[in-house]
């Protein structure tokens, strides 16, 4: 099964963003794949905090999962996208959602 994740959780809410990372890691261990992680709202702050983004970077490097920051939210929060994070809009998240078997949102 292929998943697309939407993460709106602030990185300083460690319990919630760790839950999203655990879900992704567990899904991969069980033979599933993660098509895309779309960071929306305050979730884009994940890219600015090394302690929060390390697990996502590892996931992307090991599996090729696309890490997208909502371009509007990134601009609002003055966050820049550095590899492996990229900027994307709602079109990209909709496309990934249509192609994925399931969409899971972490808020």
C-alpha positions as CSV (number, residue, x, y, z in Angstrom):
1,X,0.0,0.0,0.0
2,X,1.2,3.5,-0.8
3,X,0.6,6.4,1.6
4,X,0.7,10.1,1.3
5,X,1.2,12.0,4.5
6,X,0.1,15.5,5.4
7,X,1.8,16.9,8.4
8,X,0.4,20.1,10.0
9,X,2.0,19.4,13.4
10,X,4.4,22.0,14.9
11,X,7.8,20.5,15.4
12,X,7.8,21.7,19.0
13,X,4.9,19.3,19.6
14,X,7.3,16.4,19.8
15,X,4.7,13.7,20.6
16,X,2.7,14.4,17.5
17,X,5.5,14.8,14.9
18,X,7.2,11.7,16.4
19,X,4.0,9.9,15.9
20,X,4.0,10.8,12.2
21,X,7.6,9.7,11.9
22,X,6.9,6.4,13.7
23,X,3.9,5.8,11.3
24,X,6.1,6.3,8.3
25,X,8.9,4.1,9.6
26,X,6.5,1.3,10.6
27,X,4.7,1.4,7.3
28,X,8.0,1.0,5.4
29,X,9.1,-1.9,7.7
30,X,5.8,-3.6,6.9
31,X,6.5,-3.3,3.1
32,X,4.4,-0.2,2.3
33,X,5.7,3.0,0.8
34,X,5.4,6.7,1.5
35,X,4.9,8.6,-1.8
36,X,5.0,12.1,-0.2
37,X,5.2,14.0,3.1
38,X,3.5,17.3,2.6
39,X,4.2,19.8,5.4
40,X,1.5,22.3,5.7
41,X,0.7,25.2,8.1
42,X,3.0,25.3,11.1
43,X,4.3,21.9,9.9
44,X,6.7,23.7,7.6
45,X,8.7,24.8,10.6
46,X,10.0,21.2,10.7
47,X,12.4,22.1,7.9
48,X,13.9,24.9,10.1
49,X,14.6,22.8,13.2
50,X,17.4,20.2,12.9
51,X,16.1,18.2,15.8
52,X,12.8,17.9,14.1
53,X,13.8,17.3,10.5
54,X,16.6,14.7,11.0
55,X,14.2,11.7,10.9
56,X,12.5,13.1,7.8
57,X,15.7,13.6,6.0
58,X,16.8,10.1,6.8
59,X,13.5,8.7,5.5
60,X,13.8,10.7,2.3
61,X,17.4,9.6,1.7
62,X,16.7,5.9,2.4
63,X,13.4,5.6,0.5
64,X,13.2,8.4,-2.0
65,X,10.1,9.8,-0.3
66,X,9.3,13.3,-1.5
67,X,9.4,16.0,1.3
68,X,7.3,19.0,0.2
69,X,6.8,22.2,2.1
70,X,3.6,24.1,1.4
71,X,4.9,27.2,-0.5
72,X,2.4,29.5,1.0
73,X,3.0,28.4,4.6
74,X,6.8,28.5,4.0
75,X,6.6,32.1,2.9
76,X,4.3,33.0,5.8
77,X,6.8,31.5,8.3
78,X,10.0,32.6,6.4
79,X,11.1,29.0,5.9
80,X,13.4,28.1,3.0
81,X,13.5,24.7,1.5
82,X,16.8,23.0,1.5
83,X,17.5,19.5,0.2
84,X,15.8,17.1,0.5
85,X,12.9,19.5,1.3
86,X,11.3,21.2,-1.7
87,X,8.5,23.8,-2.1
88,X,5.2,22.7,-3.5
89,X,1.6,23.8,-3.7
90,X,-1.8,22.2,-3.3
91,X,-1.6,20.8,-6.8
92,X,1.3,18.6,-5.8
93,X,-0.4,17.3,-2.7
94,X,-3.6,16.6,-4.6
95,X,-1.7,14.7,-7.3
96,X,0.1,12.6,-4.6
97,X,-3.2,12.0,-2.8
98,X,-4.9,10.8,-6.0
99,X,-2.0,8.4,-6.8
100,X,-1.6,7.1,-3.2
101,X,-3.8,4.4,-1.8
102,X,-4.4,6.3,1.5
103,X,-3.8,9.8,2.8
104,X,-3.0,10.2,6.4
105,X,-3.1,13.6,8.1
106,X,-1.3,14.5,11.3
107,X,-2.6,17.6,13.0
